[in-house]
Amino acid sequence: MTDYELFKRNIKDVFDKFPFLKEKQNDYASTLSGGQQQMLAIARAMMQNPELLLLDEPSLGLSPKMQKEIFEKIKEINKEGIGIIIVEQNAKKAVEIADKTYILEDGKIALEGGKEILKDKRIKNIYFGGR
């Protein structure tokens, strides 16, 4: 496959995954909503055929509806076989879609586990400073 053919395939895939981008393809990114800008950033990364995406606070500043959409897209991308590492303050949402969760305290791993990690009583201490 030529670079051009790969580019065209990736554009089609991105438009399939983020249909609003096709409608907005001639608009400036600055005119998009915060959630749409986040999805555009993910779409731009997807154009590079990544094996791993690193996402820093993908839900920051988004409405609950847009947070839900962004996490759904992240799940879809992961199901396609792309690894994802998320740094996220919205622990509940991140844990819901994660295979493995690490909670850091003072730059060190304080807790690790699966979805059950949110039931660990130590989380309150870590998040609310109850040391």
Backbone as XML, in Angstrom:
<?xml version="1.0"?>
<chain id="A" units="angstrom">
  <residue number="1" name="MET">
    <atom name="N" x="0.854" y="-1.175" z="0.000"/>
    <atom name="CA" x="0.000" y="0.000" z="0.000"/>
    <atom name="C" x="0.904" y="1.244" z="0.000"/>
  </residue>
  <residue number="2" name="THR">
    <atom name="N" x="0.600" y="2.175" z="-0.895"/>
    <atom name="CA" x="1.397" y="3.406" z="-0.961"/>
    <atom name="C" x="1.051" y="4.317" z="0.218"/>
  </residue>
  <residue number="3" name="ASP">
    <atom name="N" x="1.909" y="5.280" z="0.464"/>
    <atom name="CA" x="1.641" y="6.248" z="1.536"/>
    <atom name="C" x="0.318" y="6.963" z="1.304"/>
  </residue>
  <residue number="4" name="TYR">
    <atom name="N" x="0.052" y="7.307" z="0.048"/>
    <atom name="CA" x="-1.195" y="8.016" z="-0.272"/>
    <atom name="C" x="-2.408" y="7.136" z="0.004"/>
  </residue>
  <residue number="5" name="GLU">
    <atom name="N" x="-2.321" y="5.861" z="-0.388"/>
    <atom name="CA" x="-3.429" y="4.924" z="-0.142"/>
    <atom name="C" x="-3.649" y="4.732" z="1.361"/>
  </residue>
  <residue number="6" name="LEU">
    <atom name="N" x="-2.558" y="4.647" z="2.116"/>
    <atom name="CA" x="-2.653" y="4.518" z="3.564"/>
    <atom name="C" x="-3.298" y="5.763" z="4.174"/>
  </residue>
  <residue number="7" name="PHE">
    <atom name="N" x="-2.887" y="6.919" z="3.695"/>
    <atom name="CA" x="-3.463" y="8.184" z="4.159"/>
    <atom name="C" x="-4.970" y="8.217" z="3.889"/>
  </residue>
  <residue number="8" name="LYS">
    <atom name="N" x="-5.382" y="7.867" z="2.692"/>
    <atom name="CA" x="-6.815" y="7.876" z="2.326"/>
    <atom name="C" x="-7.592" y="6.884" z="3.199"/>
  </residue>
  <residue number="9" name="ARG">
    <atom name="N" x="-7.012" y="5.696" z="3.440"/>
    <atom name="CA" x="-7.677" y="4.716" z="4.303"/>
    <atom name="C" x="-7.818" y="5.256" z="5.727"/>
  </residue>
  <residue number="10" name="ASN">
    <atom name="N" x="-6.754" y="5.879" z="6.233"/>
    <atom name="CA" x="-6.799" y="6.427" z="7.588"/>
    <atom name="C" x="-7.822" y="7.553" z="7.709"/>
  </residue>
  <residue number="11" name="ILE">
    <atom name="N" x="-7.906" y="8.399" z="6.696"/>
    <atom name="CA" x="-8.922" y="9.475" z="6.702"/>
    <atom name="C" x="-10.318" y="8.865" z="6.752"/>
  </residue>
  <residue number="12" name="LYS">
    <atom name="N" x="-10.554" y="7.842" z="5.936"/>
    <atom name="CA" x="-11.864" y="7.184" z="5.935"/>
    <atom name="C" x="-12.161" y="6.591" z="7.311"/>
  </residue>
  <residue number="13" name="ASP">
    <atom name="N" x="-11.169" y="5.906" z="7.901"/>
    <atom name="CA" x="-11.352" y="5.306" z="9.224"/>
    <atom name="C" x="-11.671" y="6.358" z="10.278"/>
  </residue>
  <residue number="14" name="VAL">
    <atom name="N" x="-10.963" y="7.480" z="10.230"/>
    <atom name="CA" x="-11.196" y="8.557" z="11.202"/>
    <atom name="C" x="-12.595" y="9.147" z="11.018"/>
  </residue>
  <residue number="15" name="PHE">
    <atom name="N" x="-12.999" y="9.377" z="9.776"/>
    <atom name="CA" x="-14.344" y="9.910" z="9.527"/>
    <atom name="C" x="-15.422" y="8.901" z="9.932"/>
  </residue>
  <residue number="16" name="ASP">
    <atom name="N" x="-15.142" y="7.611" z="9.780"/>
    <atom name="CA" x="-16.101" y="6.594" z="10.229"/>
    <atom name="C" x="-16.232" y="6.617" z="11.753"/>
  </residue>
  <residue number="17" name="LYS">
    <atom name="N" x="-15.104" y="6.782" z="12.428"/>
    <atom name="CA" x="-15.089" y="6.766" z="13.889"/>
    <atom name="C" x="-15.610" y="8.081" z="14.481"/>
  </residue>
  <residue number="18" name="PHE">
    <atom name="N" x="-15.331" y="9.188" z="13.805"/>
    <atom name="CA" x="-15.728" y="10.525" z="14.275"/>
    <atom name="C" x="-16.479" y="11.242" z="13.150"/>
  </residue>
  <residue number="19" name="PRO">
    <atom name="N" x="-17.746" y="10.878" z="12.909"/>
    <atom name="CA" x="-18.482" y="11.418" z="11.760"/>
    <atom name="C" x="-18.592" y="12.948" z="11.749"/>
  </residue>
  <residue number="20" name="PHE">
    <atom name="N" x="-18.626" y="13.562" z="12.919"/>
    <atom name="CA" x="-18.747" y="15.024" z="12.960"/>
    <atom name="C" x="-17.538" y="15.696" z="12.298"/>
  </residue>
  <residue number="21" name="LEU">
    <atom name="N" x="-16.388" y="15.013" z="12.290"/>
    <atom name="CA" x="-15.189" y="15.603" z="11.684"/>
    <atom name="C" x="-15.348" y="15.778" z="10.180"/>
  </residue>
  <residue number="22" name="LYS">
    <atom name="N" x="-16.064" y="14.873" z="9.547"/>
    <atom name="CA" x="-16.295" y="15.007" z="8.104"/>
    <atom name="C" x="-17.095" y="16.273" z="7.829"/>
  </residue>
  <residue number="23" name="GLU">
    <atom name="N" x="-18.100" y="16.515" z="8.679"/>
    <atom name="CA" x="-18.925" y="17.718" z="8.519"/>
    <atom name="C" x="-18.122" y="18.990" z="8.799"/>
  </residue>
  <residue number="24" name="LYS">
    <atom name="N" x="-17.154" y="18.894" z="9.698"/>
    <atom name="CA" x="-16.394" y="20.070" z="10.149"/>
    <atom name="C" x="-15.008" y="20.163" z="9.518"/>
  </residue>
  <residue number="25" name="GLN">
    <atom name="N" x="-14.728" y="19.341" z="8.503"/>
    <atom name="CA" x="-13.373" y="19.255" z="7.986"/>
    <atom name="C" x="-12.832" y="20.565" z="7.415"/>
  </residue>
  <residue number="26" name="ASN">
    <atom name="N" x="-13.678" y="21.491" z="7.064"/>
    <atom name="CA" x="-13.208" y="22.773" z="6.536"/>
    <atom name="C" x="-13.242" y="23.881" z="7.588"/>
  </residue>
  <residue number="27" name="ASP">
    <atom name="N" x="-13.595" y="23.537" z="8.811"/>
    <atom name="CA" x="-13.647" y="24.514" z="9.904"/>
    <atom name="C" x="-12.315" y="24.542" z="10.647"/>
  </residue>
  <residue number="28" name="TYR">
    <atom name="N" x="-12.041" y="25.660" z="11.296"/>
    <atom name="CA" x="-10.872" y="25.748" z="12.168"/>
    <atom name="C" x="-11.126" y="24.963" z="13.445"/>
  </residue>
  <residue number="29" name="ALA">
    <atom name="N" x="-10.090" y="24.324" z="13.959"/>
    <atom name="CA" x="-10.221" y="23.547" z="15.194"/>
    <atom name="C" x="-10.712" y="24.423" z="16.341"/>
  </residue>
  <residue number="30" name="SER">
    <atom name="N" x="-10.335" y="25.682" z="16.347"/>
    <atom name="CA" x="-10.725" y="26.580" z="17.439"/>
    <atom name="C" x="-12.231" y="26.841" z="17.488"/>
  </residue>
  <residue number="31" name="THR">
    <atom name="N" x="-12.942" y="26.513" z="16.409"/>
    <atom name="CA" x="-14.398" y="26.710" z="16.411"/>
    <atom name="C" x="-15.145" y="25.492" z="16.949"/>
  </residue>
  <residue number="32" name="LEU">
    <atom name="N" x="-14.427" y="24.412" z="17.213"/>
    <atom name="CA" x="-15.051" y="23.191" z="17.735"/>
    <atom name="C" x="-15.248" y="23.309" z="19.239"/>
  </residue>
  <residue number="33" name="SER">
    <atom name="N" x="-16.203" y="22.556" z="19.750"/>
    <atom name="CA" x="-16.416" y="22.510" z="21.199"/>
    <atom name="C" x="-15.218" y="21.803" z="21.847"/>
  </residue>
  <residue number="34" name="GLY">
    <atom name="N" x="-15.125" y="21.900" z="23.162"/>
    <atom name="CA" x="-14.028" y="21.259" z="23.883"/>
    <atom name="C" x="-13.979" y="19.766" z="23.636"/>
  </residue>
  <residue number="35" name="GLY">
    <atom name="N" x="-15.136" y="19.117" z="23.674"/>
    <atom name="CA" x="-15.198" y="17.680" z="23.433"/>
    <atom name="C" x="-14.809" y="17.326" z="22.007"/>
  </residue>
  <residue number="36" name="GLN">
    <atom name="N" x="-15.259" y="18.141" z="21.068"/>
    <atom name="CA" x="-14.899" y="17.896" z="19.672"/>
    <atom name="C" x="-13.398" y="18.095" z="19.463"/>
  </residue>
  <residue number="37" name="GLN">
    <atom name="N" x="-12.807" y="19.071" z="20.159"/>
    <atom name="CA" x="-11.366" y="19.279" z="20.053"/>
    <atom name="C" x="-10.595" y="18.086" z="20.614"/>
  </residue>
  <residue number="38" name="GLN">
    <atom name="N" x="-11.101" y="17.512" z="21.714"/>
    <atom name="CA" x="-10.455" y="16.319" z="22.277"/>
    <atom name="C" x="-10.531" y="15.166" z="21.282"/>
  </residue>
  <residue number="39" name="MET">
    <atom name="N" x="-11.696" y="14.989" z="20.671"/>
    <atom name="CA" x="-11.851" y="13.901" z="19.701"/>
    <atom name="C" x="-10.979" y="14.154" z="18.472"/>
  </residue>
  <residue number="40" name="LEU">
    <atom name="N" x="-10.845" y="15.419" z="18.073"/>
    <atom name="CA" x="-9.958" y="15.757" z="16.957"/>
    <atom name="C" x="-8.517" y="15.389" z="17.303"/>
  </residue>
  <residue number="41" name="ALA">
    <atom name="N" x="-8.093" y="15.666" z="18.523"/>
    <atom name="CA" x="-6.730" y="15.329" z="18.939"/>
    <atom name="C" x="-6.506" y="13.817" z="18.874"/>
  </residue>
  <residue number="42" name="ILE">
    <atom name="N" x="-7.493" y="13.052" z="19.319"/>
    <atom name="CA" x="-7.388" y="11.592" z="19.246"/>
    <atom name="C" x="-7.373" y="11.136" z="17.782"/>
  </residue>
  <residue number="43" name="ALA">
    <atom name="N" x="-8.226" y="11.747" z="16.963"/>
    <atom name="CA" x="-8.281" y="11.396" z="15.539"/>
    <atom name="C" x="-6.939" y="11.685" z="14.856"/>
  </residue>
  <residue number="44" name="ARG">
    <atom name="N" x="-6.330" y="12.802" z="15.195"/>
    <atom name="CA" x="-5.021" y="13.139" z="14.614"/>
    <atom name="C" x="-3.993" y="12.076" z="14.990"/>
  </residue>
  <residue number="45" name="ALA">
    <atom name="N" x="-4.035" y="11.635" z="16.238"/>
    <atom name="CA" x="-3.101" y="10.586" z="16.670"/>
    <atom name="C" x="-3.378" y="9.283" z="15.921"/>
  </residue>
  <residue number="46" name="MET">
    <atom name="N" x="-4.638" y="8.988" z="15.677"/>
    <atom name="CA" x="-5.012" y="7.752" z="14.988"/>
    <atom name="C" x="-4.513" y="7.732" z="13.542"/>
  </residue>
  <residue number="47" name="MET">
    <atom name="N" x="-4.283" y="8.878" z="12.956"/>
    <atom name="CA" x="-3.786" y="8.953" z="11.579"/>
    <atom name="C" x="-2.388" y="8.348" z="11.451"/>
  </residue>
  <residue number="48" name="GLN">
    <atom name="N" x="-1.680" y="8.218" z="12.577"/>
    <atom name="CA" x="-0.315" y="7.697" z="12.555"/>
    <atom name="C" x="-0.244" y="6.177" z="12.741"/>
  </residue>
  <residue number="49" name="ASN">
    <atom name="N" x="-1.385" y="5.501" z="12.755"/>
    <atom name="CA" x="-1.438" y="4.048" z="12.968"/>
    <atom name="C" x="-0.704" y="3.630" z="14.240"/>
  </residue>
  <residue number="50" name="PRO">
    <atom name="N" x="-1.083" y="4.207" z="15.375"/>
    <atom name="CA" x="-0.341" y="3.898" z="16.607"/>
    <atom name="C" x="-0.643" y="2.503" z="17.129"/>
  </residue>
  <residue number="51" name="GLU">
    <atom name="N" x="0.314" y="1.961" z="17.853"/>
    <atom name="CA" x="0.093" y="0.725" z="18.598"/>
    <atom name="C" x="-0.326" y="1.068" z="20.026"/>
  </residue>
  <residue number="52" name="LEU">
    <atom name="N" x="0.017" y="2.296" z="20.453"/>
    <atom name="CA" x="-0.248" y="2.753" z="21.811"/>
    <atom name="C" x="-0.602" y="4.236" z="21.792"/>
  </residue>
  <residue number="53" name="LEU">
    <atom name="N" x="-1.679" y="4.588" z="22.483"/>
    <atom name="CA" x="-2.055" y="5.993" z="22.656"/>
    <atom name="C" x="-1.826" y="6.387" z="24.109"/>
  </residue>
  <residue number="54" name="LEU">
    <atom name="N" x="-1.211" y="7.531" z="24.316"/>
    <atom name="CA" x="-1.047" y="8.092" z="25.651"/>
    <atom name="C" x="-1.989" y="9.273" z="25.759"/>
  </residue>
  <residue number="55" name="LEU">
    <atom name="N" x="-2.943" y="9.203" z="26.679"/>
    <atom name="CA" x="-3.951" y="10.251" z="26.818"/>
    <atom name="C" x="-3.831" y="10.914" z="28.182"/>
  </residue>
  <residue number="56" name="ASP">
    <atom name="N" x="-3.662" y="12.215" z="28.179"/>
    <atom name="CA" x="-3.521" y="12.983" z="29.404"/>
    <atom name="C" x="-4.803" y="13.768" z="29.645"/>
  </residue>
  <residue number="57" name="GLU">
    <atom name="N" x="-5.560" y="13.365" z="30.646"/>
    <atom name="CA" x="-6.799" y="14.042" z="31.035"/>
    <atom name="C" x="-7.765" y="14.243" z="29.857"/>
  </residue>
  <residue number="58" name="PRO">
    <atom name="N" x="-8.152" y="13.175" z="29.169"/>
    <atom name="CA" x="-9.030" y="13.351" z="28.012"/>
    <atom name="C" x="-10.405" y="13.932" z="28.359"/>
  </residue>
  <residue number="59" name="SER">
    <atom name="N" x="-10.829" y="13.848" z="29.615"/>
    <atom name="CA" x="-12.163" y="14.365" z="29.975"/>
    <atom name="C" x="-12.115" y="15.752" z="30.626"/>
  </residue>
  <residue number="60" name="LEU">
    <atom name="N" x="-10.927" y="16.314" z="30.765"/>
    <atom name="CA" x="-10.768" y="17.587" z="31.463"/>
    <atom name="C" x="-11.616" y="18.692" z="30.834"/>
  </residue>
  <residue number="61" name="GLY">
    <atom name="N" x="-12.453" y="19.305" z="31.650"/>
    <atom name="CA" x="-13.259" y="20.445" z="31.226"/>
    <atom name="C" x="-14.451" y="20.111" z="30.355"/>
  </residue>
  <residue number="62" name="LEU">
    <atom name="N" x="-14.768" y="18.837" z="30.209"/>
    <atom name="CA" x="-15.874" y="18.446" z="29.340"/>
    <atom name="C" x="-17.151" y="18.234" z="30.144"/>
  </residue>
  <residue number="63" name="SER">
    <atom name="N" x="-18.276" y="18.438" z="29.489"/>
    <atom name="CA" x="-19.575" y="18.169" z="30.107"/>
    <atom name="C" x="-19.696" y="16.665" z="30.351"/>
  </residue>
  <residue number="64" name="PRO">
    <atom name="N" x="-20.569" y="16.259" z="31.266"/>
    <atom name="CA" x="-20.757" y="14.821" z="31.496"/>
    <atom name="C" x="-21.113" y="14.056" z="30.212"/>
  </residue>
  <residue number="65" name="LYS">
    <atom name="N" x="-21.908" y="14.657" z="29.348"/>
    <atom name="CA" x="-22.282" y="13.998" z="28.094"/>
    <atom name="C" x="-21.053" y="13.788" z="27.209"/>
  </residue>
  <residue number="66" name="MET">
    <atom name="N" x="-20.212" y="14.814" z="27.099"/>
    <atom name="CA" x="-19.018" y="14.696" z="26.271"/>
    <atom name="C" x="-18.006" y="13.748" z="26.902"/>
  </residue>
  <residue number="67" name="GLN">
    <atom name="N" x="-17.930" y="13.721" z="28.237"/>
    <atom name="CA" x="-17.046" y="12.770" z="28.902"/>
    <atom name="C" x="-17.446" y="11.350" z="28.532"/>
  </residue>
  <residue number="68" name="LYS">
    <atom name="N" x="-18.746" y="11.096" z="28.566"/>
    <atom name="CA" x="-19.244" y="9.759" z="28.218"/>
    <atom name="C" x="-18.847" y="9.401" z="26.787"/>
  </residue>
  <residue number="69" name="GLU">
    <atom name="N" x="-19.032" y="10.347" z="25.865"/>
    <atom name="CA" x="-18.689" y="10.100" z="24.464"/>
    <atom name="C" x="-17.203" y="9.825" z="24.281"/>
  </residue>
  <residue number="70" name="ILE">
    <atom name="N" x="-16.373" y="10.611" z="24.945"/>
    <atom name="CA" x="-14.925" y="10.453" z="24.782"/>
    <atom name="C" x="-14.476" y="9.096" z="25.316"/>
  </residue>
  <residue number="71" name="PHE">
    <atom name="N" x="-15.041" y="8.687" z="26.466"/>
    <atom name="CA" x="-14.668" y="7.384" z="27.010"/>
    <atom name="C" x="-15.190" y="6.244" z="26.135"/>
  </residue>
  <residue number="72" name="GLU">
    <atom name="N" x="-16.334" y="6.417" z="25.500"/>
    <atom name="CA" x="-16.837" y="5.398" z="24.573"/>
    <atom name="C" x="-15.897" y="5.248" z="23.380"/>
  </residue>
  <residue number="73" name="LYS">
    <atom name="N" x="-15.415" y="6.380" z="22.865"/>
    <atom name="CA" x="-14.481" y="6.334" z="21.732"/>
    <atom name="C" x="-13.174" y="5.658" z="22.149"/>
  </residue>
  <residue number="74" name="ILE">
    <atom name="N" x="-12.710" y="5.961" z="23.354"/>
    <atom name="CA" x="-11.476" y="5.343" z="23.854"/>
    <atom name="C" x="-11.654" y="3.827" z="23.939"/>
  </residue>
  <residue number="75" name="LYS">
    <atom name="N" x="-12.812" y="3.378" z="24.434"/>
    <atom name="CA" x="-13.083" y="1.932" z="24.505"/>
    <atom name="C" x="-13.080" y="1.304" z="23.115"/>
  </residue>
  <residue number="76" name="GLU">
    <atom name="N" x="-13.720" y="1.974" z="22.152"/>
    <atom name="CA" x="-13.768" y="1.473" z="20.771"/>
    <atom name="C" x="-12.362" y="1.296" z="20.211"/>
  </residue>
  <residue number="77" name="ILE">
    <atom name="N" x="-11.537" y="2.320" z="20.407"/>
    <atom name="CA" x="-10.169" y="2.289" z="19.886"/>
    <atom name="C" x="-9.391" y="1.142" z="20.524"/>
  </residue>
  <residue number="78" name="ASN">
    <atom name="N" x="-9.563" y="0.960" z="21.821"/>
    <atom name="CA" x="-8.869" y="-0.122" z="22.517"/>
    <atom name="C" x="-9.328" y="-1.481" z="22.011"/>
  </residue>
  <residue number="79" name="LYS">
    <atom name="N" x="-10.617" y="-1.645" z="21.736"/>
    <atom name="CA" x="-11.140" y="-2.914" z="21.227"/>
    <atom name="C" x="-10.571" y="-3.249" z="19.855"/>
  </residue>
  <residue number="80" name="GLU">
    <atom name="N" x="-10.084" y="-2.229" z="19.137"/>
    <atom name="CA" x="-9.463" y="-2.454" z="17.827"/>
    <atom name="C" x="-8.023" y="-2.927" z="17.965"/>
  </residue>
  <residue number="81" name="GLY">
    <atom name="N" x="-7.561" y="-3.074" z="19.211"/>
    <atom name="CA" x="-6.225" y="-3.601" z="19.435"/>
    <atom name="C" x="-5.160" y="-2.560" z="19.719"/>
  </residue>
  <residue number="82" name="ILE">
    <atom name="N" x="-5.563" y="-1.328" z="19.905"/>
    <atom name="CA" x="-4.603" y="-0.268" z="20.214"/>
    <atom name="C" x="-4.529" y="-0.129" z="21.730"/>
  </residue>
  <residue number="83" name="GLY">
    <atom name="N" x="-3.318" y="-0.235" z="22.263"/>
    <atom name="CA" x="-3.118" y="-0.066" z="23.695"/>
    <atom name="C" x="-3.320" y="1.397" z="24.086"/>
  </residue>
  <residue number="84" name="ILE">
    <atom name="N" x="-3.829" y="1.614" z="25.278"/>
    <atom name="CA" x="-4.095" y="2.979" z="25.725"/>
    <atom name="C" x="-3.642" y="3.133" z="27.173"/>
  </residue>
  <residue number="85" name="ILE">
    <atom name="N" x="-2.888" y="4.178" z="27.413"/>
    <atom name="CA" x="-2.524" y="4.573" z="28.769"/>
    <atom name="C" x="-3.176" y="5.921" z="29.014"/>
  </residue>
  <residue number="86" name="ILE">
    <atom name="N" x="-3.953" y="6.000" z="30.101"/>
    <atom name="CA" x="-4.679" y="7.235" z="30.427"/>
    <atom name="C" x="-4.223" y="7.745" z="31.784"/>
  </residue>
  <residue number="87" name="VAL">
    <atom name="N" x="-3.922" y="9.019" z="31.838"/>
    <atom name="CA" x="-3.744" y="9.723" z="33.107"/>
    <atom name="C" x="-5.021" y="10.530" z="33.259"/>
  </residue>
  <residue number="88" name="GLU">
    <atom name="N" x="-5.767" y="10.281" z="34.328"/>
    <atom name="CA" x="-7.115" y="10.853" z="34.425"/>
    <atom name="C" x="-7.508" y="11.102" z="35.868"/>
  </residue>
  <residue number="89" name="GLN">
    <atom name="N" x="-8.048" y="12.283" z="36.140"/>
    <atom name="CA" x="-8.539" y="12.607" z="37.478"/>
    <atom name="C" x="-9.893" y="11.950" z="37.754"/>
  </residue>
  <residue number="90" name="ASN">
    <atom name="N" x="-10.682" y="11.733" z="36.717"/>
    <atom name="CA" x="-11.987" y="11.099" z="36.879"/>
    <atom name="C" x="-11.752" y="9.589" z="37.025"/>
  </residue>
  <residue number="91" name="ALA">
    <atom name="N" x="-11.355" y="9.207" z="38.234"/>
    <atom name="CA" x="-10.944" y="7.828" z="38.487"/>
    <atom name="C" x="-12.051" y="6.830" z="38.164"/>
  </residue>
  <residue number="92" name="LYS">
    <atom name="N" x="-13.260" y="7.144" z="38.541"/>
    <atom name="CA" x="-14.353" y="6.191" z="38.331"/>
    <atom name="C" x="-14.514" y="5.867" z="36.842"/>
  </residue>
  <residue number="93" name="LYS">
    <atom name="N" x="-14.537" y="6.882" z="36.004"/>
    <atom name="CA" x="-14.695" y="6.651" z="34.562"/>
    <atom name="C" x="-13.504" y="5.897" z="33.986"/>
  </residue>
  <residue number="94" name="ALA">
    <atom name="N" x="-12.307" y="6.284" z="34.418"/>
    <atom name="CA" x="-11.108" y="5.634" z="33.897"/>
    <atom name="C" x="-11.078" y="4.161" z="34.291"/>
  </residue>
  <residue number="95" name="VAL">
    <atom name="N" x="-11.407" y="3.873" z="35.543"/>
    <atom name="CA" x="-11.388" y="2.483" z="36.023"/>
    <atom name="C" x="-12.440" y="1.645" z="35.297"/>
  </residue>
  <residue number="96" name="GLU">
    <atom name="N" x="-13.591" y="2.250" z="34.978"/>
    <atom name="CA" x="-14.650" y="1.512" z="34.280"/>
    <atom name="C" x="-14.183" y="0.948" z="32.949"/>
  </residue>
  <residue number="97" name="ILE">
    <atom name="N" x="-13.280" y="1.646" z="32.261"/>
    <atom name="CA" x="-12.845" y="1.173" z="30.942"/>
    <atom name="C" x="-11.465" y="0.525" z="30.966"/>
  </residue>
  <residue number="98" name="ALA">
    <atom name="N" x="-10.795" y="0.572" z="32.104"/>
    <atom name="CA" x="-9.416" y="0.073" z="32.189"/>
    <atom name="C" x="-9.344" y="-1.437" z="32.397"/>
  </residue>
  <residue number="99" name="ASP">
    <atom name="N" x="-8.310" y="-2.038" z="31.852"/>
    <atom name="CA" x="-7.989" y="-3.429" z="32.153"/>
    <atom name="C" x="-7.208" y="-3.485" z="33.459"/>
  </residue>
  <residue number="100" name="LYS">
    <atom name="N" x="-6.368" y="-2.506" z="33.676"/>
    <atom name="CA" x="-5.511" y="-2.442" z="34.864"/>
    <atom name="C" x="-5.424" y="-0.986" z="35.296"/>
  </residue>
  <residue number="101" name="THR">
    <atom name="N" x="-5.474" y="-0.758" z="36.601"/>
    <atom name="CA" x="-5.437" y="0.600" z="37.145"/>
    <atom name="C" x="-4.299" y="0.736" z="38.131"/>
  </residue>
  <residue number="102" name="TYR">
    <atom name="N" x="-3.613" y="1.849" z="38.030"/>
    <atom name="CA" x="-2.566" y="2.207" z="38.981"/>
    <atom name="C" x="-2.934" y="3.548" z="39.579"/>
  </residue>
  <residue number="103" name="ILE">
    <atom name="N" x="-2.922" y="3.646" z="40.882"/>
    <atom name="CA" x="-3.179" y="4.910" z="41.559"/>
    <atom name="C" x="-1.868" y="5.351" z="42.193"/>
  </residue>
  <residue number="104" name="LEU">
    <atom name="N" x="-1.465" y="6.565" z="41.836"/>
    <atom name="CA" x="-0.194" y="7.091" z="42.309"/>
    <atom name="C" x="-0.391" y="7.990" z="43.516"/>
  </residue>
  <residue number="105" name="GLU">
    <atom name="N" x="0.569" y="7.943" z="44.415"/>
    <atom name="CA" x="0.614" y="8.840" z="45.565"/>
    <atom name="C" x="2.061" y="9.295" z="45.703"/>
  </residue>
  <residue number="106" name="ASP">
    <atom name="N" x="2.255" y="10.586" z="45.657"/>
    <atom name="CA" x="3.610" y="11.147" z="45.750"/>
    <atom name="C" x="4.545" y="10.539" z="44.710"/>
  </residue>
  <residue number="107" name="GLY">
    <atom name="N" x="4.007" y="10.301" z="43.505"/>
    <atom name="CA" x="4.818" y="9.797" z="42.409"/>
    <atom name="C" x="5.124" y="8.312" z="42.442"/>
  </residue>
  <residue number="108" name="LYS">
    <atom name="N" x="4.546" y="7.598" z="43.392"/>
    <atom name="CA" x="4.776" y="6.153" z="43.501"/>
    <atom name="C" x="3.444" y="5.412" z="43.419"/>
  </residue>
  <residue number="109" name="ILE">
    <atom name="N" x="3.487" y="4.184" z="42.961"/>
    <atom name="CA" x="2.264" y="3.377" z="42.881"/>
    <atom name="C" x="1.812" y="3.042" z="44.291"/>
  </residue>
  <residue number="110" name="ALA">
    <atom name="N" x="0.620" y="3.533" z="44.635"/>
    <atom name="CA" x="0.052" y="3.272" z="45.955"/>
    <atom name="C" x="-0.911" y="2.091" z="45.906"/>
  </residue>
  <residue number="111" name="LEU">
    <atom name="N" x="-1.627" y="1.955" z="44.797"/>
    <atom name="CA" x="-2.584" y="0.858" z="44.611"/>
    <atom name="C" x="-2.556" y="0.429" z="43.160"/>
  </residue>
  <residue number="112" name="GLU">
    <atom name="N" x="-2.810" y="-0.845" z="42.943"/>
    <atom name="CA" x="-2.986" y="-1.334" z="41.582"/>
    <atom name="C" x="-4.001" y="-2.464" z="41.607"/>
  </residue>
  <residue number="113" name="GLY">
    <atom name="N" x="-4.726" y="-2.585" z="40.514"/>
    <atom name="CA" x="-5.725" y="-3.638" z="40.447"/>
    <atom name="C" x="-6.653" y="-3.458" z="39.273"/>
  </residue>
  <residue number="114" name="GLY">
    <atom name="N" x="-7.769" y="-4.159" z="39.340"/>
    <atom name="CA" x="-8.794" y="-4.085" z="38.310"/>
    <atom name="C" x="-9.924" y="-3.172" z="38.752"/>
  </residue>
  <residue number="115" name="LYS">
    <atom name="N" x="-11.113" y="-3.470" z="38.280"/>
    <atom name="CA" x="-12.277" y="-2.626" z="38.570"/>
    <atom name="C" x="-12.628" y="-2.580" z="40.054"/>
  </residue>
  <residue number="116" name="GLU">
    <atom name="N" x="-12.224" y="-3.597" z="40.793"/>
    <atom name="CA" x="-12.518" y="-3.647" z="42.233"/>
    <atom name="C" x="-11.731" y="-2.600" z="43.023"/>
  </residue>
  <residue number="117" name="ILE">
    <atom name="N" x="-10.766" y="-1.978" z="42.412"/>
    <atom name="CA" x="-9.889" y="-1.049" z="43.122"/>
    <atom name="C" x="-10.654" y="0.123" z="43.742"/>
  </residue>
  <residue number="118" name="LEU">
    <atom name="N" x="-11.771" y="0.508" z="43.119"/>
    <atom name="CA" x="-12.538" y="1.641" z="43.654"/>
    <atom name="C" x="-13.164" y="1.340" z="45.013"/>
  </residue>
  <residue number="119" name="LYS">
    <atom name="N" x="-13.263" y="0.064" z="45.376"/>
    <atom name="CA" x="-13.830" y="-0.308" z="46.674"/>
    <atom name="C" x="-12.788" y="-0.303" z="47.788"/>
  </residue>
  <residue number="120" name="ASP">
    <atom name="N" x="-11.523" y="-0.131" z="47.420"/>
    <atom name="CA" x="-10.435" y="-0.145" z="48.402"/>
    <atom name="C" x="-10.529" y="1.102" z="49.287"/>
  </residue>
  <residue number="121" name="LYS">
    <atom name="N" x="-10.569" y="0.896" z="50.582"/>
    <atom name="CA" x="-10.725" y="1.999" z="51.535"/>
    <atom name="C" x="-9.554" y="2.979" z="51.502"/>
  </residue>
  <residue number="122" name="ARG">
    <atom name="N" x="-8.404" y="2.541" z="51.024"/>
    <atom name="CA" x="-7.230" y="3.418" z="50.979"/>
    <atom name="C" x="-7.374" y="4.543" z="49.953"/>
  </residue>
  <residue number="123" name="ILE">
    <atom name="N" x="-8.277" y="4.389" z="49.006"/>
    <atom name="CA" x="-8.457" y="5.436" z="47.991"/>
    <atom name="C" x="-8.845" y="6.759" z="48.637"/>
  </residue>
  <residue number="124" name="LYS">
    <atom name="N" x="-9.726" y="6.708" z="49.619"/>
    <atom name="CA" x="-10.150" y="7.930" z="50.295"/>
    <atom name="C" x="-8.941" y="8.647" z="50.890"/>
  </residue>
  <residue number="125" name="ASN">
    <atom name="N" x="-8.051" y="7.906" z="51.506"/>
    <atom name="CA" x="-6.841" y="8.506" z="52.073"/>
    <atom name="C" x="-5.957" y="9.124" z="51.002"/>
  </residue>
  <residue number="126" name="ILE">
    <atom name="N" x="-5.816" y="8.438" z="49.907"/>
    <atom name="CA" x="-4.949" y="8.931" z="48.839"/>
    <atom name="C" x="-5.543" y="10.202" z="48.221"/>
  </residue>
  <residue number="127" name="TYR">
    <atom name="N" x="-6.828" y="10.159" z="47.887"/>
    <atom name="CA" x="-7.452" y="11.300" z="47.222"/>
    <atom name="C" x="-7.750" y="12.467" z="48.134"/>
  </residue>
  <residue number="128" name="PHE">
    <atom name="N" x="-8.050" y="12.187" z="49.370"/>
    <atom name="CA" x="-8.461" y="13.274" z="50.266"/>
    <atom name="C" x="-7.447" y="13.552" z="51.371"/>
  </residue>
  <residue number="129" name="GLY">
    <atom name="N" x="-6.249" y="13.022" z="51.239"/>
    <atom name="CA" x="-5.158" y="13.358" z="52.137"/>
    <atom name="C" x="-5.330" y="12.894" z="53.568"/>
  </residue>
  <residue number="130" name="GLY">
    <atom name="N" x="-5.920" y="11.749" z="53.776"/>
    <atom name="CA" x="-6.165" y="11.253" z="55.122"/>
    <atom name="C" x="-5.000" y="10.454" z="55.681"/>
  </residue>
  <residue number="131" name="ARG">
    <atom name="N" x="-3.777" y="10.799" z="55.330"/>
    <atom name="CA" x="-2.602" y="10.038" z="55.789"/>
    <atom name="C" x="-2.347" y="10.238" z="57.249"/>
  </residue>
</chain>
